[in-house]
Amino acid sequence: AWSDDGVEWHRESATVGVLSGGKSPAAAKWESHVVYQPNVVISGEMVYDFYNAAGVNEYGKNAEETGFATLPLSAIPGIDHAANKSLWHRDPRSPVIASGPPGSCDTAMASDPKIFWDEEQQVWVNFYFGLGDGTHGHADILVAFSKDLVKWDKDERPLYRAGGHPDGIDAQHAHKISIIYDDKGVGYLYYTAVGPKGRGIALLTSKPLQ
């Protein structure tokens, strides 16, 4: 959908999705159930859509993984109305964040990618959440790094584990992040916390707040 003011939005097409899972002939086995949670990144003249997908992973298990599709910036929004089709190209190198092998923190879910550029280290950073053997039924915040938006190196250790909040508000899950920095260089990582009292928005900071 597109907007001139960020308030009133217009649907580009009611019949053509830029990406489709489920029974779509373009969907691979690992994204055969559904695709959702897009995160769009622009690098040079190319648009990258990192998305979440559910299907069957390489180990034969139902799992969620991260793929990406590309579109030249000049072709936004990427729908050919005359041909009634999407112009987005699913990259065959997907899943770029695959669910892990037995024992890892993301055997069931390597989900909800959020991509940021780290200017200081000159690297792309992918914050996602993992759920699997290594998290014991909880969703933890994980991170991966890339120089080219294609090959990602995962840190196998969670960046933040569920249950870290002293009041227990994230005892079950810590996931689905958003990050901003203020003009003093303090990073604010907001995330969805799930615990005994339900769901809420919690906050981690890169430096202690006074």
N, C-alpha and C positions, 0 to 999 in steps of 0.2 A: 504494500500500500504506500501511497505517497501523500505528501502534505506541503502546502505553502507556508504554513504557520506553526506546525507542530501540534495543532489542536484539532483541526478538521482534517480527517484522513479519507482518501479515496482508494478503493480497492482496484488494483490494476486489472485483475481478471477474477471472475467468479468461478471459472471452470478449469483454469490451468495453474497448477502449482509449480513453483520454481524447482522444487524437488519433491518426489513422492516415494513413499515406501510401500509396504503392504504388497499388493498384487501388481505393482508397477513392473513392467518387463525390464526396466533399467535397474531395479533394485537387486543388489547382490545378496547372498545368503545371510551375511552379517547384518544387513539392514532390511531384511525381508518382512519385519513386523511393522515398523513405523520409523519415520525420520522426523525430528523436531528439534527445538532449542537452537535456532541458528545464532551464530555469532559472526558478524561480518567485519572483515579487516581489509583495508586498502593498502596495497604495497606497489608503488610505481603506478603503472597503468592497468594493474590487474586487481580484481576484487576476489577475495577468498571468503567463502562461506563455510565456516566450520560448524558442523551440526552433530547432534546426538542421534544415534540410531540403535534400534533394538532388533535382534535377530539371533542367529545361531553362530557362535564364534568358532575359531579353528579347532577348539577342543571338543566340539559337539555339544556345548552347553548354551542354554539361553542366556544372553548377556547383552549389555549395552556398551557401545564403542563409539569412537569419534572418527568421522570422515570429513572430507572437504570437497567442495566443488568450486570452479572458477568461472569468471566471466570478465571479458575486457571492460574497463571502466566506461568506455564509450557505448557499450551495449546495455547499460542499465535502463530498465529494470530486468531485462533478460527474458522477456516473453514475446514470442512472434505471434501476433494476433492473426495474421493471415494464414499461417500454418497451424495455429492453435496448439503451439508447443513451447516448451521451455528451451532457452538457449544456454542454460547453465551446463557446464561440463563436469560430470562426476570424475574425479581423478582416480585412476585405477590403482594408485599406490595406497589408497585407503583400505582399511582403517589406519589412520596415522597415530592414533592413540588406541591401541588394541587392549582388550582385557587380558590380564596376565595369566600365567600358568598356575597350577595348584600351589597354594601357600602364599601367593602374593596378595597385596592389598586391594586389587581391582579385578579379581577373578569373575565377579558378576557384573560390575559396572565400572567403566572408565568414562564418566559422564559429564555433560554440561561444560564444554570447553569455553574458557574465557581467555582471549589472547591479548597480550600487551607487549609493547616494545620497550625494552630496557635500554635507554640511551647511554647510560654510563657503561654498561657491559657489552653493548652492541649485540644484543641477543633477544629473540622473541621468547616470551614466557607464557606458558599455558597453565593456567590454574584450572584444575578439574577436580571432581570428587570420585573417590574410589570406594567400592564396597566389595568385600570378598573374604577369602579365607583368613587373610591377615588382619582384618578389622573386626572379626568376630560378630558380624551382624550389624555393625555400625557403618555409617558413611563418614569418611575422613577427607580432609582437604589435601590434595596431592598437587605436584607441580612437575612440569617437563620443560625442556629448553630446546630451541632450534635456531639455526643460522639462516635457514631458507624457507621456513614455514611448511616444510615437507617431511624432513627427517627429524624426529623428536627423540630426545634422550630423557627418559623418565627417571626421576629420583624415586627409588623404591621406598624411601622412608616418608611417611606422611608429613606434610608441612605443619599440619595441625590435626590432632586426634580428637574425636568426639569425647566428651567427658572432661575436657580441660577447664571448663568454666567453674569457678569455685562454688557457684550457687546451683550447679547441676542442670542449667537450662539447656545444655547441649549433650545430655547424657546418652541420647540415642543416636542423633545424627548432627554433623556439622558439614554443611555443603552449600552449593549454589551461591557463589561469591560475587561481589562487585568491589572494585578498588578505585579510590581517588587519592590524590596527594594535595596537601595544602601548600601555600607559598613558602612555608618554612621547611619543606621537605619531609613532613610527617605523612606516612602512608596510613590510610584507613581501609581496612578490609572488613566489609560487611558480609555477613553470611546468614543463612537460614539455620537456626538452632532448633532442634527437636528434642524435647525432654518430657518429664512427667507432667508439666503444665501445658503441653501442646507445642505449637510452633510460634516462633518469634524471630526478630532480627537482632543478631548479636554483632559485636564489634571487636576486632583486634587492631592494635596500632603498632607501627614499627618502632615507636619510641614511647616511653611513658608520658602520659598527659599530666600536666600540672593542674 
